[in-house]
């Protein structure tokens, strides 16, 4: 019998966001002090804009 509530959801964008958030949480929990903006950008893969 088919269970209409047994649904596998996969959203590539959501999975990517979860991975980034997880990486940030791990880095923050391992840091002795607050993470700098530069450290957060590095963890999230943010590159400075060229103005």
CHARMM-style PDB file with segment names, atoms N, HN, CA, C and O in Angstrom:
ATOM      1  N   UNK     1       0.831  -1.170   0.000  1.00  0.00      PROA
ATOM      2  CA  UNK     1       0.000   0.000   0.000  1.00  0.00      PROA
ATOM      3  C   UNK     1       0.885   1.246   0.000  1.00  0.00      PROA
ATOM      4  O   UNK     1       1.848   1.305   0.765  1.00  0.00      PROA
ATOM      5  N   UNK     2       0.592   2.227  -0.822  1.00  0.00      PROA
ATOM      6  HN  UNK     2      -0.191   2.179  -1.444  1.00  0.00      PROA
ATOM      7  CA  UNK     2       1.364   3.462  -0.938  1.00  0.00      PROA
ATOM      8  C   UNK     2       1.037   4.402   0.219  1.00  0.00      PROA
ATOM      9  O   UNK     2      -0.128   4.687   0.497  1.00  0.00      PROA
ATOM     10  N   UNK     3       2.085   4.876   0.884  1.00  0.00      PROA
ATOM     11  HN  UNK     3       3.031   4.645   0.658  1.00  0.00      PROA
ATOM     12  CA  UNK     3       1.916   5.829   1.992  1.00  0.00      PROA
ATOM     13  C   UNK     3       2.153   7.233   1.449  1.00  0.00      PROA
ATOM     14  O   UNK     3       3.279   7.569   1.083  1.00  0.00      PROA
ATOM     15  N   UNK     4       1.122   8.048   1.390  1.00  0.00      PROA
ATOM     16  HN  UNK     4       0.207   7.775   1.686  1.00  0.00      PROA
ATOM     17  CA  UNK     4       1.226   9.385   0.817  1.00  0.00      PROA
ATOM     18  C   UNK     4       2.123  10.302   1.645  1.00  0.00      PROA
ATOM     19  O   UNK     4       2.551  11.345   1.151  1.00  0.00      PROA
ATOM     20  N   UNK     5       2.414   9.938   2.885  1.00  0.00      PROA
ATOM     21  HN  UNK     5       2.066   9.091   3.286  1.00  0.00      PROA
ATOM     22  CA  UNK     5       3.266  10.757   3.738  1.00  0.00      PROA
ATOM     23  C   UNK     5       4.726  10.314   3.723  1.00  0.00      PROA
ATOM     24  O   UNK     5       5.573  10.966   4.335  1.00  0.00      PROA
ATOM     25  N   UNK     6       5.031   9.222   3.039  1.00  0.00      PROA
ATOM     26  HN  UNK     6       4.343   8.693   2.542  1.00  0.00      PROA
ATOM     27  CA  UNK     6       6.405   8.743   2.919  1.00  0.00      PROA
ATOM     28  C   UNK     6       7.005   9.364   1.659  1.00  0.00      PROA
ATOM     29  O   UNK     6       6.995   8.764   0.584  1.00  0.00      PROA
ATOM     30  N   UNK     7       7.527  10.575   1.820  1.00  0.00      PROA
ATOM     31  HN  UNK     7       7.535  11.062   2.694  1.00  0.00      PROA
ATOM     32  CA  UNK     7       8.028  11.332   0.683  1.00  0.00      PROA
ATOM     33  C   UNK     7       9.474  11.718   0.955  1.00  0.00      PROA
ATOM     34  O   UNK     7       9.792  12.245   2.020  1.00  0.00      PROA
ATOM     35  N   UNK     8      10.341  11.456  -0.003  1.00  0.00      PROA
ATOM     36  HN  UNK     8      10.082  11.027  -0.869  1.00  0.00      PROA
ATOM     37  CA  UNK     8      11.724  11.869   0.101  1.00  0.00      PROA
ATOM     38  C   UNK     8      11.856  13.215  -0.578  1.00  0.00      PROA
ATOM     39  O   UNK     8      11.558  13.363  -1.763  1.00  0.00      PROA
ATOM     40  N   UNK     9      12.306  14.192   0.187  1.00  0.00      PROA
ATOM     41  HN  UNK     9      12.548  14.071   1.149  1.00  0.00      PROA
ATOM     42  CA  UNK     9      12.489  15.526  -0.358  1.00  0.00      PROA
ATOM     43  C   UNK     9      13.981  15.792  -0.509  1.00  0.00      PROA
ATOM     44  O   UNK     9      14.769  15.490   0.387  1.00  0.00      PROA
ATOM     45  N   UNK    10      14.354  16.353  -1.635  1.00  0.00      PROA
ATOM     46  HN  UNK    10      13.714  16.599  -2.363  1.00  0.00      PROA
ATOM     47  CA  UNK    10      15.742  16.739  -1.826  1.00  0.00      PROA
ATOM     48  C   UNK    10      15.759  18.048  -2.585  1.00  0.00      PROA
ATOM     49  O   UNK    10      15.241  18.152  -3.697  1.00  0.00      PROA
ATOM     50  N   UNK    11      16.352  19.022  -1.975  1.00  0.00      PROA
ATOM     51  HN  UNK    11      16.773  18.937  -1.072  1.00  0.00      PROA
ATOM     52  CA  UNK    11      16.465  20.342  -2.556  1.00  0.00      PROA
ATOM     53  C   UNK    11      17.947  20.705  -2.506  1.00  0.00      PROA
ATOM     54  O   UNK    11      18.488  20.940  -1.425  1.00  0.00      PROA
ATOM     55  N   UNK    12      18.601  20.752  -3.650  1.00  0.00      PROA
ATOM     56  HN  UNK    12      18.161  20.561  -4.528  1.00  0.00      PROA
ATOM     57  CA  UNK    12      20.047  20.986  -3.708  1.00  0.00      PROA
ATOM     58  C   UNK    12      20.433  22.306  -3.055  1.00  0.00      PROA
ATOM     59  O   UNK    12      21.446  22.371  -2.359  1.00  0.00      PROA
ATOM     60  N   UNK    13      19.649  23.354  -3.264  1.00  0.00      PROA
ATOM     61  HN  UNK    13      18.826  23.301  -3.829  1.00  0.00      PROA
ATOM     62  CA  UNK    13      19.954  24.646  -2.646  1.00  0.00      PROA
ATOM     63  C   UNK    13      19.858  24.558  -1.126  1.00  0.00      PROA
ATOM     64  O   UNK    13      20.717  25.075  -0.412  1.00  0.00      PROA
ATOM     65  N   UNK    14      18.819  23.908  -0.643  1.00  0.00      PROA
ATOM     66  HN  UNK    14      18.121  23.489  -1.223  1.00  0.00      PROA
ATOM     67  CA  UNK    14      18.649  23.761   0.804  1.00  0.00      PROA
ATOM     68  C   UNK    14      19.790  22.940   1.395  1.00  0.00      PROA
ATOM     69  O   UNK    14      20.328  23.300   2.442  1.00  0.00      PROA
ATOM     70  N   UNK    15      20.165  21.850   0.745  1.00  0.00      PROA
ATOM     71  HN  UNK    15      19.728  21.557  -0.106  1.00  0.00      PROA
ATOM     72  CA  UNK    15      21.265  21.028   1.240  1.00  0.00      PROA
ATOM     73  C   UNK    15      22.565  21.827   1.288  1.00  0.00      PROA
ATOM     74  O   UNK    15      23.356  21.669   2.218  1.00  0.00      PROA
ATOM     75  N   UNK    16      22.787  22.676   0.301  1.00  0.00      PROA
ATOM     76  HN  UNK    16      22.144  22.804  -0.455  1.00  0.00      PROA
ATOM     77  CA  UNK    16      23.977  23.529   0.285  1.00  0.00      PROA
ATOM     78  C   UNK    16      23.970  24.509   1.444  1.00  0.00      PROA
ATOM     79  O   UNK    16      24.998  24.730   2.083  1.00  0.00      PROA
ATOM     80  N   UNK    17      22.812  25.098   1.715  1.00  0.00      PROA
ATOM     81  HN  UNK    17      21.977  24.919   1.195  1.00  0.00      PROA
ATOM     82  CA  UNK    17      22.699  26.041   2.826  1.00  0.00      PROA
ATOM     83  C   UNK    17      22.920  25.338   4.167  1.00  0.00      PROA
ATOM     84  O   UNK    17      23.556  25.887   5.066  1.00  0.00      PROA
ATOM     85  N   UNK    18      22.397  24.136   4.291  1.00  0.00      PROA
ATOM     86  HN  UNK    18      21.880  23.689   3.561  1.00  0.00      PROA
ATOM     87  CA  UNK    18      22.593  23.369   5.525  1.00  0.00      PROA
ATOM     88  C   UNK    18      24.075  23.065   5.714  1.00  0.00      PROA
ATOM     89  O   UNK    18      24.588  23.151   6.830  1.00  0.00      PROA
ATOM     90  N   UNK    19      24.761  22.714   4.638  1.00  0.00      PROA
ATOM     91  HN  UNK    19      24.344  22.644   3.732  1.00  0.00      PROA
ATOM     92  CA  UNK    19      26.197  22.425   4.732  1.00  0.00      PROA
ATOM     93  C   UNK    19      26.977  23.670   5.158  1.00  0.00      PROA
ATOM     94  O   UNK    19      27.847  23.585   6.025  1.00  0.00      PROA
ATOM     95  N   UNK    20      26.676  24.817   4.560  1.00  0.00      PROA
ATOM     96  HN  UNK    20      25.969  24.886   3.856  1.00  0.00      PROA
ATOM     97  CA  UNK    20      27.364  26.053   4.932  1.00  0.00      PROA
ATOM     98  C   UNK    20      27.109  26.412   6.394  1.00  0.00      PROA
ATOM     99  O   UNK    20      28.026  26.795   7.120  1.00  0.00      PROA
ATOM    100  N   UNK    21      25.856  26.283   6.811  1.00  0.00      PROA
ATOM    101  HN  UNK    21      25.111  25.971   6.221  1.00  0.00      PROA
ATOM    102  CA  UNK    21      25.514  26.587   8.198  1.00  0.00      PROA
ATOM    103  C   UNK    21      26.224  25.648   9.157  1.00  0.00      PROA
ATOM    104  O   UNK    21      26.719  26.073  10.201  1.00  0.00      PROA
ATOM    105  N   UNK    22      26.271  24.381   8.804  1.00  0.00      PROA
ATOM    106  HN  UNK    22      25.869  24.036   7.957  1.00  0.00      PROA
ATOM    107  CA  UNK    22      26.952  23.386   9.636  1.00  0.00      PROA
ATOM    108  C   UNK    22      28.432  23.716   9.756  1.00  0.00      PROA
ATOM    109  O   UNK    22      28.997  23.666  10.848  1.00  0.00      PROA
ATOM    110  N   UNK    23      29.063  24.055   8.630  1.00  0.00      PROA
ATOM    111  HN  UNK    23      28.604  24.096   7.742  1.00  0.00      PROA
ATOM    112  CA  UNK    23      30.486  24.413   8.656  1.00  0.00      PROA
ATOM    113  C   UNK    23      30.727  25.623   9.548  1.00  0.00      PROA
ATOM    114  O   UNK    23      31.710  25.662  10.288  1.00  0.00      PROA
ATOM    115  N   UNK    24      29.844  26.603   9.486  1.00  0.00      PROA
ATOM    116  HN  UNK    24      29.045  26.571   8.886  1.00  0.00      PROA
ATOM    117  CA  UNK    24      29.979  27.803  10.297  1.00  0.00      PROA
ATOM    118  C   UNK    24      29.794  27.486  11.784  1.00  0.00      PROA
ATOM    119  O   UNK    24      30.533  27.998  12.625  1.00  0.00      PROA
ATOM    120  N   UNK    25      28.824  26.658  12.102  1.00  0.00      PROA
ATOM    121  HN  UNK    25      28.223  26.242  11.419  1.00  0.00      PROA
ATOM    122  CA  UNK    25      28.586  26.276  13.503  1.00  0.00      PROA
ATOM    123  C   UNK    25      29.787  25.527  14.063  1.00  0.00      PROA
ATOM    124  O   UNK    25      30.205  25.781  15.193  1.00  0.00      PROA
ATOM    125  N   UNK    26      30.339  24.615  13.291  1.00  0.00      PROA
ATOM    126  HN  UNK    26      29.999  24.409  12.374  1.00  0.00      PROA
ATOM    127  CA  UNK    26      31.504  23.844  13.748  1.00  0.00      PROA
ATOM    128  C   UNK    26      32.691  24.773  13.977  1.00  0.00      PROA
ATOM    129  O   UNK    26      33.362  24.687  15.006  1.00  0.00      PROA
ATOM    130  N   UNK    27      32.950  25.664  13.015  1.00  0.00      PROA
ATOM    131  HN  UNK    27      32.405  25.734  12.179  1.00  0.00      PROA
ATOM    132  CA  UNK    27      34.078  26.589  13.162  1.00  0.00      PROA
ATOM    133  C   UNK    27      33.890  27.481  14.385  1.00  0.00      PROA
ATOM    134  O   UNK    27      34.842  27.719  15.128  1.00  0.00      PROA
ATOM    135  N   UNK    28      32.683  27.972  14.598  1.00  0.00      PROA
ATOM    136  HN  UNK    28      31.909  27.779  13.994  1.00  0.00      PROA
ATOM    137  CA  UNK    28      32.422  28.842  15.744  1.00  0.00      PROA
ATOM    138  C   UNK    28      32.585  28.086  17.058  1.00  0.00      PROA
ATOM    139  O   UNK    28      33.094  28.636  18.034  1.00  0.00      PROA
ATOM    140  N   UNK    29      32.159  26.843  17.084  1.00  0.00      PROA
ATOM    141  HN  UNK    29      31.745  26.397  16.291  1.00  0.00      PROA
ATOM    142  CA  UNK    29      32.258  26.077  18.328  1.00  0.00      PROA
ATOM    143  C   UNK    29      33.706  25.701  18.655  1.00  0.00      PROA
ATOM    144  O   UNK    29      34.045  25.477  19.817  1.00  0.00      PROA
ATOM    145  N   UNK    30      34.552  25.634  17.632  1.00  0.00      PROA
ATOM    146  HN  UNK    30      34.277  25.817  16.689  1.00  0.00      PROA
ATOM    147  CA  UNK    30      35.961  25.289  17.846  1.00  0.00      PROA
ATOM    148  C   UNK    30      36.832  26.512  18.112  1.00  0.00      PROA
ATOM    149  O   UNK    30      37.967  26.371  18.567  1.00  0.00      PROA
ATOM    150  N   UNK    31      36.322  27.701  17.838  1.00  0.00      PROA
ATOM    151  HN  UNK    31      35.400  27.816  17.468  1.00  0.00      PROA
ATOM    152  CA  UNK    31      37.102  28.930  17.989  1.00  0.00      PROA
ATOM    153  C   UNK    31      37.170  29.350  19.455  1.00  0.00      PROA
ATOM    154  O   UNK    31      36.218  29.174  20.215  1.00  0.00      PROA
ATOM    155  N   UNK    32      38.309  29.902  19.826  1.00  0.00      PROA
ATOM    156  HN  UNK    32      39.082  30.044  19.209  1.00  0.00      PROA
ATOM    157  CA  UNK    32      38.478  30.404  21.191  1.00  0.00      PROA
ATOM    158  C   UNK    32      37.790  31.750  21.384  1.00  0.00      PROA
ATOM    159  O   UNK    32      37.373  32.087  22.492  1.00  0.00      PROA
ATOM    160  N   UNK    33      37.671  32.519  20.297  1.00  0.00      PROA
ATOM    161  HN  UNK    33      38.009  32.244  19.397  1.00  0.00      PROA
ATOM    162  CA  UNK    33      37.050  33.838  20.348  1.00  0.00      PROA
ATOM    163  C   UNK    33      36.039  33.947  19.214  1.00  0.00      PROA
ATOM    164  O   UNK    33      35.861  33.015  18.430  1.00  0.00      PROA
ATOM    165  N   UNK    34      35.386  35.091  19.142  1.00  0.00      PROA
ATOM    166  HN  UNK    34      35.531  35.848  19.779  1.00  0.00      PROA
ATOM    167  CA  UNK    34      34.435  35.322  18.054  1.00  0.00      PROA
ATOM    168  C   UNK    34      35.154  35.225  16.714  1.00  0.00      PROA
ATOM    169  O   UNK    34      36.314  35.616  16.594  1.00  0.00      PROA
ATOM    170  N   UNK    35      34.460  34.703  15.712  1.00  0.00      PROA
ATOM    171  HN  UNK    35      33.517  34.385  15.809  1.00  0.00      PROA
ATOM    172  CA  UNK    35      35.024  34.653  14.370  1.00  0.00      PROA
ATOM    173  C   UNK    35      34.992  36.049  13.762  1.00  0.00      PROA
ATOM    174  O   UNK    35      34.020  36.787  13.920  1.00  0.00      PROA
ATOM    175  N   UNK    36      36.064  36.396  13.069  1.00  0.00      PROA
ATOM    176  HN  UNK    36      36.853  35.796  12.941  1.00  0.00      PROA
ATOM    177  CA  UNK    36      36.090  37.688  12.388  1.00  0.00      PROA
ATOM    178  C   UNK    36      35.255  37.592  11.113  1.00  0.00      PROA
ATOM    179  O   UNK    36      34.938  36.500  10.640  1.00  0.00      PROA
ATOM    180  N   UNK    37      34.915  38.733  10.580  1.00  0.00      PROA
ATOM    181  HN  UNK    37      35.173  39.619  10.965  1.00  0.00      PROA
ATOM    182  CA  UNK    37      34.160  38.770   9.327  1.00  0.00      PROA
ATOM    183  C   UNK    37      34.937  38.046   8.230  1.00  0.00      PROA
ATOM    184  O   UNK    37      34.347  37.333   7.418  1.00  0.00      PROA
ATOM    185  N   UNK    38      36.244  38.226   8.206  1.00  0.00      PROA
ATOM    186  HN  UNK    38      36.723  38.805   8.867  1.00  0.00      PROA
ATOM    187  CA  UNK    38      37.082  37.570   7.196  1.00  0.00      PROA
ATOM    188  C   UNK    38      37.044  36.050   7.353  1.00  0.00      PROA
ATOM    189  O   UNK    38      36.995  35.324   6.359  1.00  0.00      PROA
ATOM    190  N   UNK    39      37.067  35.569   8.592  1.00  0.00      PROA
ATOM    191  HN  UNK    39      37.107  36.158   9.399  1.00  0.00      PROA
ATOM    192  CA  UNK    39      36.995  34.121   8.828  1.00  0.00      PROA
ATOM    193  C   UNK    39      35.639  33.568   8.382  1.00  0.00      PROA
ATOM    194  O   UNK    39      35.568  32.509   7.757  1.00  0.00      PROA
ATOM    195  N   UNK    40      34.587  34.279   8.701  1.00  0.00      PROA
ATOM    196  HN  UNK    40      34.644  35.139   9.208  1.00  0.00      PROA
ATOM    197  CA  UNK    40      33.246  33.842   8.302  1.00  0.00      PROA
ATOM    198  C   UNK    40      33.135  33.813   6.786  1.00  0.00      PROA
ATOM    199  O   UNK    40      32.617  32.852   6.217  1.00  0.00      PROA
ATOM    200  N   UNK    41      33.618  34.859   6.130  1.00  0.00      PROA
ATOM    201  HN  UNK    41      34.039  35.640   6.592  1.00  0.00      PROA
ATOM    202  CA  UNK    41      33.598  34.897   4.668  1.00  0.00      PROA
ATOM    203  C   UNK    41      34.363  33.725   4.067  1.00  0.00      PROA
ATOM    204  O   UNK    41      33.921  33.126   3.087  1.00  0.00      PROA
ATOM    205  N   UNK    42      35.516  33.398   4.658  1.00  0.00      PROA
ATOM    206  HN  UNK    42      35.876  33.885   5.454  1.00  0.00      PROA
ATOM    207  CA  UNK    42      36.327  32.277   4.156  1.00  0.00      PROA
ATOM    208  C   UNK    42      35.566  30.961   4.304  1.00  0.00      PROA
ATOM    209  O   UNK    42      35.541  30.146   3.383  1.00  0.00      PROA
ATOM    210  N   UNK    43      34.952  30.760   5.454  1.00  0.00      PROA
ATOM    211  HN  UNK    43      34.971  31.423   6.203  1.00  0.00      PROA
ATOM    212  CA  UNK    43      34.195  29.527   5.714  1.00  0.00      PROA
ATOM    213  C   UNK    43      33.020  29.398   4.731  1.00  0.00      PROA
ATOM    214  O   UNK    43      32.726  28.310   4.234  1.00  0.00      PROA
ATOM    215  N   UNK    44      32.365  30.519   4.467  1.00  0.00      PROA
ATOM    216  HN  UNK    44      32.604  31.403   4.871  1.00  0.00      PROA
ATOM    217  CA  UNK    44      31.195  30.502   3.576  1.00  0.00      PROA
ATOM    218  C   UNK    44      31.572  30.585   2.110  1.00  0.00      PROA
ATOM    219  O   UNK    44      30.712  30.443   1.240  1.00  0.00      PROA
ATOM    220  N   UNK    45      32.852  30.813   1.822  1.00  0.00      PROA
ATOM    221  HN  UNK    45      33.551  30.928   2.529  1.00  0.00      PROA
ATOM    222  CA  UNK    45      33.288  30.878   0.433  1.00  0.00      PROA
ATOM    223  C   UNK    45      32.961  32.200  -0.236  1.00  0.00      PROA
ATOM    224  O   UNK    45      32.826  32.272  -1.457  1.00  0.00      PROA
ATOM    225  N   UNK    46      32.833  33.257   0.578  1.00  0.00      PROA
ATOM    226  HN  UNK    46      32.943  33.198   1.570  1.00  0.00      PROA
ATOM    227  CA  UNK    46      32.519  34.580   0.040  1.00  0.00      PROA
ATOM    228  C   UNK    46      33.815  35.229  -0.429  1.00  0.00      PROA
ATOM    229  O   UNK    46      34.825  35.214   0.275  1.00  0.00      PROA
ATOM    230  N   UNK    47      33.771  35.786  -1.606  1.00  0.00      PROA
ATOM    231  HN  UNK    47      32.951  35.798  -2.178  1.00  0.00      PROA
ATOM    232  CA  UNK    47      34.938  36.490  -2.129  1.00  0.00      PROA
ATOM    233  C   UNK    47      34.647  37.985  -2.130  1.00  0.00      PROA
ATOM    234  O   UNK    47      33.533  38.402  -2.446  1.00  0.00      PROA
ATOM    235  N   UNK    48      35.649  38.796  -1.776  1.00  0.00      PROA
ATOM    236  HN  UNK    48      36.554  38.457  -1.519  1.00  0.00      PROA
ATOM    237  CA  UNK    48      35.427  40.254  -1.782  1.00  0.00      PROA
ATOM    238  C   UNK    48      35.032  40.735  -3.178  1.00  0.00      PROA
ATOM    239  O   UNK    48      35.535  40.252  -4.192  1.00  0.00      PROA
ATOM    240  N   UNK    49      34.126  41.692  -3.193  1.00  0.00      PROA
ATOM    241  HN  UNK    49      33.717  42.085  -2.370  1.00  0.00      PROA
ATOM    242  CA  UNK    49      33.711  42.246  -4.487  1.00  0.00      PROA
ATOM    243  C   UNK    49      34.784  43.191  -5.001  1.00  0.00      PROA
ATOM    244  O   UNK    49      35.490  43.837  -4.227  1.00  0.00      PROA
ATOM    245  N   UNK    50      34.891  43.259  -6.302  1.00  0.00      PROA
ATOM    246  HN  UNK    50      34.318  42.735  -6.931  1.00  0.00      PROA
ATOM    247  CA  UNK    50      35.863  44.174  -6.920  1.00  0.00      PROA
ATOM    248  C   UNK    50      35.121  45.429  -7.336  1.00  0.00      PROA
ATOM    249  O   UNK    50      34.319  45.418  -8.270  1.00  0.00      PROA
ATOM    250  N   UNK    51      35.398  46.497  -6.635  1.00  0.00      PROA
ATOM    251  HN  UNK    51      36.049  46.507  -5.876  1.00  0.00      PROA
ATOM    252  CA  UNK    51      34.698  47.755  -6.918  1.00  0.00      PROA
ATOM    253  C   UNK    51      35.572  48.688  -7.703  1.00  0.00      PROA
ATOM    254  OT1 UNK    51      35.151  49.797  -8.034  1.00  0.00      PROA
TER     255      UNK     51
END
